[in-house]
Amino acid sequence: MSKPLVAIPADFKDINGSNWHCVLDQYVNATLKVAGAMPVLIPALETGADIDAVLDRVDGVVISGSPSNVHPSLYGVEATESHGPFDPARDATSLPLIRRAIERGVPLLAICRGIQELNVALGGTLATEIQDQPGNWDHRKPPTEDRDAAYAIRQLVNIRQGSCIARYLGTEGSIQINSLHRQAISTIAPRLQAEALAEDGTVEAVSVIDAKGFAVGVQWHPEYWAESDAPSRALFEAFGAAAREYAASKAVKP
Ligand SMILES: N[C@@H](CCC(=O)NCCCC(=O)O)C(=O)O
């Protein structure tokens, strides 16, 4: 049986004066080797994206992390220096993709920038430079050029008992995660429920209320250690199983 197809929307980046559509390899690798799905990179289009043409053909969606931030005008806030850098083409593709995937019941795993896009797509807001807020931990990417050190597992989060995330991770209570973000959920969207919190109250995981299937977001990076870290592996394996189940259900539809 062929692998399920999983859409991963790209970032739009200027690299040495040329425009690229990019996805970090760690998302491709985790999707292929742990979820057991075939990644399909989706270009970041400010206009012209045919979302249903994508969702007609894929069996899941992974919304990846990125150093760029959701433009604050998308959640009613005026942009300042602290909200950047921006990627409007990515926003214009991923937010409609998220909303439509949820409507159609296509399995959705949103990671880091992805959980922030999920929240904004469904009507929530974000806080920026959260480390500057009194009592908050510093969730930012550690200042190192070593990628393994930057993505080191170093923060405790508490998983809500009976949550979707607890089921997918195969654990309740607390787990250790990595952390590489300056923004986080401020007002949670009406259709989302918080499923994991950091010790400082930062929302670290959500699920879509009354979702037709697998529809969760995490603020940490399970993709990076998906082959070696048990909760990371479990999450990607659960997503892969959901994608295969979705693919099989499409095969039997008249
Ligand atoms: N930009 C947002 C989301 C952070 C995020 O997705 N981090 C991934 C870092 C990718 C990398 O540099 O390897 C925020 O800062 O909150």
Ligand as a Chemical Component Dictionary entry (heavy atoms), coordinates in Angstrom:
data_LIG
# 
_chem_comp.id                   LIG 
_chem_comp.type                 NON-POLYMER 
_chem_comp.pdbx_formal_charge   0 
_chem_comp.three_letter_code    LIG 
# 
loop_
_chem_comp_atom.comp_id 
_chem_comp_atom.atom_id 
_chem_comp_atom.alt_atom_id 
_chem_comp_atom.type_symbol 
_chem_comp_atom.charge 
_chem_comp_atom.model_Cartn_x 
_chem_comp_atom.model_Cartn_y 
_chem_comp_atom.model_Cartn_z 
_chem_comp_atom.pdbx_ordinal 
LIG N1 N1 N 0 8.474  32.417 15.307 1  
LIG C1 C1 C 0 7.593  31.895 16.327 2  
LIG C2 C2 C 0 7.555  30.384 16.249 3  
LIG C3 C3 C 0 8.868  29.802 16.650 4  
LIG C4 C4 C 0 9.279  28.604 15.856 5  
LIG O1 O1 O 0 8.533  28.036 15.058 6  
LIG N2 N2 N 0 10.518 28.245 16.060 7  
LIG C5 C5 C 0 11.182 27.333 15.180 8  
LIG C6 C6 C 0 12.602 27.788 15.013 9  
LIG C7 C7 C 0 13.152 27.294 13.680 10 
LIG C8 C8 C 0 14.660 27.359 13.711 11 
LIG O2 O2 O 0 15.183 28.485 13.797 12 
LIG O3 O3 O 0 15.271 26.276 13.691 13 
LIG C9 C9 C 0 8.050  32.319 17.724 14 
LIG O4 O4 O 0 9.204  32.777 17.848 15 
LIG O5 O5 O 0 7.268  32.168 18.676 16 
# 
loop_
_chem_comp_bond.comp_id 
_chem_comp_bond.atom_id_1 
_chem_comp_bond.atom_id_2 
_chem_comp_bond.value_order 
_chem_comp_bond.pdbx_ordinal 
LIG N1 C1 SING 1  
LIG C1 C2 SING 2  
LIG C1 C9 SING 3  
LIG C2 C3 SING 4  
LIG C3 C4 SING 5  
LIG C4 O1 DOUB 6  
LIG C4 N2 SING 7  
LIG N2 C5 SING 8  
LIG C5 C6 SING 9  
LIG C6 C7 SING 10 
LIG C7 C8 SING 11 
LIG C8 O2 DOUB 12 
LIG C8 O3 SING 13 
LIG C9 O4 DOUB 14 
LIG C9 O5 SING 15 
# 
